[in-house]
Amino acid sequence: MKLNEAVSLRIKELLEQQNMTQYALFVKSGVPQSTLSTILNCTFDSMKLRIIYEICEGFEIDLKTFFDSPLFERENIFD
């Protein structure tokens, strides 16, 4: 899968695990809903690490926890 797909899937996993809506993540993270929609729909090619950091703040996790997923293993990501 592409990296943007892995990021999208990871956010969806975390939303489900924390029983959180996209709107709640927007409120807690400060990342605009339009940006979250773009990420979740994989309509972006790249993003700043700062956005992922802010999303992590909304989930109250660190970047290490975000990327600690089989989704980001080398064999699962391609360009």
SERO-4910 file (N, C-alpha, C, O; in steps of 0.05 Angstrom, whole numbers):
BEGIN
 pado doro    nc1    nc2    nc3   cac1   cac2   cac3    cc1    cc2    cc3    oc1    oc2    oc3
  Met    A     17    -24      0      0      0      0     18     25      0     41     24      7
  Lys    A      7     47     -8     21     72     -8     21     83     21      4     76     37
  Leu    A     40    100     26     43    112     53     18    127     61     10    125     84
  Asn    A      6    142     42    -18    157     49    -41    139     57    -57    146     74
  Glu    A    -42    115     45    -63     96     52    -58     85     80    -77     81     96
  Ala    A    -32     80     87    -26     70    113    -33     90    135    -43     83    156
  Val    A    -27    116    130    -33    137    149    -64    138    152    -73    140    175
  Ser    A    -78    138    131   -107    139    132   -119    115    148   -135    119    166
  Leu    A   -109     91    143   -119     68    157   -112     69    187   -128     61    204
  Arg    A    -88     79    193    -80     81    221    -98    101    236   -106     96    259
  Ile    A   -104    123    224   -122    142    237   -150    130    241   -162    133    262
  Lys    A   -160    116    221   -186    102    223   -185     82    246   -205     80    261
  Glu    A   -163     67    248   -160     47    270   -162     61    297   -176     53    315
  Leu    A   -147     83    300   -146     98    325   -173    110    332   -181    111    355
  Leu    A   -187    121    311   -214    131    316   -232    110    327   -247    115    346
  Glu    A   -230     86    315   -247     64    325   -239     55    353   -256     51    370
  Gln    A   -213     52    357   -203     43    384   -211     62    406   -217     54    428
  Gln    A   -211     88    400   -217    108    420   -246    116    419   -255    135    433
  Asn    A   -262    103    402   -291    109    400   -295    139    396   -311    152    409
  Met    A   -280    150    376   -279    179    371   -289    184    343   -284    168    324
  Thr    A   -302    206    339   -311    214    313   -290    232    300   -272    242    314
  Gln    A   -292    236    274   -274    254    260   -277    282    272   -257    297    274
  Tyr    A   -302    290    278   -306    316    290   -292    319    317   -280    340    322
  Ala    A   -294    299    333   -280    300    360   -250    302    356   -237    316    371
  Leu    A   -239    288    336   -211    290    331   -203    319    322   -183    329    331
  Phe    A   -220    331    306   -216    358    298   -215    377    322   -198    394    325
  Val    A   -234    373    340   -236    390    364   -212    387    381   -200    406    391
  Lys    A   -203    362    386   -181    356    404   -154    362    392   -135    369    406
  Ser    A   -151    360    365   -125    363    352   -121    391    340    -99    401    338
  Gly    A   -143    404    333   -141    430    319   -136    427    289   -134    448    275
  Val    A   -134    403    279   -130    398    250   -157    403    237   -177    390    244
  Pro    A   -159    421    217   -184    427    205   -198    401    194   -185    383    184
  Gln    A   -224    401    195   -240    378    185   -234    373    156   -233    350    147
  Ser    A   -230    394    140   -224    390    112   -198    375    108   -195    359     90
  Thr    A   -178    381    125   -152    367    124   -156    338    132   -145    320    119
  Leu    A   -170    334    153   -175    306    162   -190    290    140   -182    267    135
  Ser    A   -209    302    127   -223    288    105   -204    282     83   -206    260     71
  Thr    A   -187    301     76   -168    296     54   -150    273     61   -143    256     44
  Ile    A   -141    271     86   -123    250     95   -139    223     95   -129    203     84
  Leu    A   -162    223    106   -177    198    108   -186    187     81   -190    163     78
  Asn    A   -190    205     62   -198    197     35   -175    192     16   -179    187     -7
  Cys    A   -151    195     27   -126    190     12   -124    208    -13   -115    199    -34
  Thr    A   -133    232    -11   -132    251    -34   -109    270    -31   -110    293    -39
  Phe    A    -87    260    -19    -62    276    -16    -39    258    -23    -41    233    -21
  Asp    A    -18    269    -32      6    254    -38     26    254    -14     40    234     -9
  Ser    A     27    276      0     45    278     23     33    298     43     15    313     36
  Met    A     45    298     66     36    317     87     59    322    105     79    307    106
  Lys    A     57    344    120     78    351    139     75    333    163     53    326    172
  Leu    A     98    327    174     99    311    199     84    326    221     73    313    239
  Arg    A     84    352    220     70    368    240     40    361    241     29    361    263
  Ile    A     28    356    219     -1    349    218     -5    322    233    -23    320    249
  Ile    A     13    303    228     10    277    242     15    281    272      1    269    288
  Tyr    A     34    298    279     39    305    307     14    316    320      6    308    342
  Glu    A      1    335    307    -24    347    318    -46    327    320    -62    327    339
  Ile    A    -48    308    301    -68    287    303    -62    269    327    -80    262    342
  Cys    A    -36    263    331    -28    248    354    -36    262    380    -45    249    399
  Glu    A    -32    288    381    -40    303    404    -70    300    409    -79    297    432
  Gly    A    -86    300    388   -115    295    391   -122    268    402   -141    265    417
  Phe    A   -106    248    395   -110    221    405    -96    217    432   -100    196    445
  Glu    A    -81    237    441    -65    235    466    -45    212    465    -43    197    484
  Ile    A    -32    209    442    -11    189    438     14    203    427     12    226    418
  Asp    A     36    190    428     60    201    416     64    190    387     51    172    379
  Leu    A     83    202    373     88    194    346     97    164    345     90    150    326
  Lys    A    112    156    365    121    128    365     98    109    366     98     89    352
  Thr    A     78    115    382     54     98    383     39     99    357     29     78    348
  Phe    A     37    122    344     23    124    319     36    105    298     22     91    284
  Phe    A     62    106    296     76     91    276     82     62    284     93     47    268
  Asp    A     76     55    309     80     28    318     56     10    310     40      3    326
  Ser    A     56      4    284     34    -11    272     45    -27    249     63    -17    235
  Pro    A     35    -51    245     44    -67    221     39    -52    195     52    -58    175
  Leu    A     21    -33    195     16    -18    171     41     -4    160     44     -1    136
  Phe    A     59      3    178     83     18    170    108      1    167    130     11    164
  Glu    A    105    -25    168    128    -42    164    137    -40    135    121    -37    117
  Arg    A    163    -41    132    175    -36    106    163    -52     83    158    -42     61
  Glu    A    157    -78     88    146    -94     67    117    -87     59    106    -97     39
  Asn    A    104    -71     76     76    -63     70     73    -37     55     52    -30     45
  Ile    A     95    -22     52     95      4     40    110      4     13    132     -7     12
  Phe    A     98     16     -7    112     19    -32    106     47    -43     87     60    -34
  Asp    A    122     56    -61    118     83    -73     97     84    -94     92    105   -105
***
